[in-house]
């Protein structure tokens, strides 16, 4: 069994929340028995805990590892296509709203946004301006009000010496912020384009 295990009682309660603990435990035993009968060996079960058998891939861990590599610059630069697909996924999209799911979803979303911003900056540094803009736009699409994503997009435009696009993006963001929140961009963002507040 790998290091990521869950107690059987807790797993049964999560999977069958609408019933008694005894019934949930029985349902878990039945589900594990059916998996074994079908020859599906992805769950390792002991008397007290459950976990995935070694070698089972977990997509959210793959996304998290890729995002961390982009943020800590342990890769030279991965292609945009490889990253777009993995960052579009949502953690357990059909799962009911448990606190732990909401927190994990938000943690993963923030990590991916940081990774997209880091990737865009990296593309700019490498002179791959089109990919820098595309990647920054992906971050802005995920969270239009996020100033760091907007800054990354503006910087990508400036890196390719496209001040007009940078200015247009700043103006769009200013209107969006004013409409949605009644505030203006930070002085730091305005300073990128020598705007006076």
N, C-alpha and C positions, 0 to 999 in steps of 0.2 A: 504494500500500500504506500502511496506517496505521502508527502508531508502535509498535503491539504486534505484533512479529514473532517468529518462532521459527525457528531454523536447521532446514533440511530433515533433516539427519542426526538431530538431537535429536527432531524430530517423528516421524520414522520409528521411532526407538527406543522412543518412548513408545507409539505406536499398535500396534506389532508387537514387543513385548518378548520373545516366546518364540522368535524366529528370529534368524538371523545378520543383521548390519548390511546386507550386500549384498542379502539377500532382503527386508529391511524397506524399503530404499531402492527396490527394484523394485516392491514393493506400494504404496508411496506414489506413485510415478510412475503406476502403473496406476489408482489411485483418482483422482488428479487428472485423468487423461485421461478417465475415465468421467464425472466431473463436467462437464468441458467438452463432451463428446459429448451429455450430457443437457440442456445449456443452463443449467446451474446455475452461476451466477457469484458465489459468496460468498467464494471463496478466491483471493487474489492470490499467485501464485508467481513467484519469481525463481530464478535458478540456485542460490542458496544459502539462501533463506529463504522462509517462508510467513507469510501474515497474512490477516486478513479484509479484504475490500474496504470502502471507506468507506461509511457509511450502514447497515451491518448492526448491528442492535440486539443488545446483549448483556445479558441479564437480570440477571446478577450485578452489572454496572456500574450498572444502573438502581437496584437495591436499595441498593448502596453509596452512590450519590449521594443517594438519598432519606434514608437513615440519617444521612449527614453534614449534610444540610440541617436535619434535626430536632435534631441535637445542637448545631449552631452557631447555631440559631434564625434561619436565613435565611428561614424561612417563618413566617407568623403562626401557623398551626396547620392541619395537614392532617387530614382526617377519619380516624377509626379504620378504617373499611372499606378505605380505600386502603392502609393500612399493614399490616393483618392478613395479607392475602394475600401481599404481597411478603416479609414476614419469616418466613413459614412454610416457604419453600423451602429445601432443603439443596443446597449446592454439589456438583455431580456425584455424586448419591446412589448410582449403580451403578458408579462408577469404583473400580478396585482401589486398595488403600491405599498410595499413594505418599506419601512424606514431604511433598512440596509440596502435595498435595491435603489432607492432614490439617491442615497449618498454615494453608492458605487457608480451609478450612472453619471452623476455630476462630477465625481473625481475623474472618471475616464474621459468625459467631455472636456474638462479643463486641461487634462494632460494632452489630449489630441489638439486642442486649440494652440497650446504652447508649442507643440511639435510643428504644426503648420506654419506658425509664425517663424520659428527657427529655420524651417526648411526654406521659406521664402527669402529670409535674410541670407541664407547660405547660397541660394541660387543667384541672388544679386551679386554677392562677392565673387562668384565664379563667372559673372558676365552672362548668365543665362536668364536674361531679363523677362522674356515671355513666360518662362516657367515660374519666375519669381512673382509676377503679377497674377498668374493663374492660381498659384498656391495661396497668395494673400487674399484673393477674391474668395477662395474656398473658406478661409477663416472668417471673412466678413459675412459670407452667406450663413455660416453656422451661428454667428452672433453679431448682428449688425450694429448693436450699441457698444460693443467692446472697443474701447479706444486703442488698446494695443494692436488689435487686428487692423483697425483703420490706419494706425501709424505705420504698420508694416506695409500696407498697400501703398500709402503715400510715399514711403521711402523706396519702394520698388519702382514707382514711377520716376522718382527723382534720380535713382541710380541709372536709369536708362535715358536720363536727361530729358524727360518729358514733363516739364513744369506745368504745362497746361492741364494734362490729365491729373497731376497731383493736386493742382488748385481746384479743379472740378470735383475731385473726390472729397477734399476738405469742405467745400461748399455743400455738397450733398450730405455729408456727415453733420455739419452744423445745422442744417435744416431738420434732419432726422432727430438730432438731440433736442432741439428746441421744440419740435412737434411732440415728441414722445415724453420728454422729461422736463422741459422748460429750462434747460441748462445749455451752456456753451462748451465747446471743447476746452481742454486744459491749455494753459499758456505754453506749455512745452510743445504741444502739437501745433498750435498756431505759429510758434517760432520757427518751425520747419519751413514755413512759407513766408515768413516775415509779416504775418498778419498782426494787426493791432486790435486789441480787445477793447 
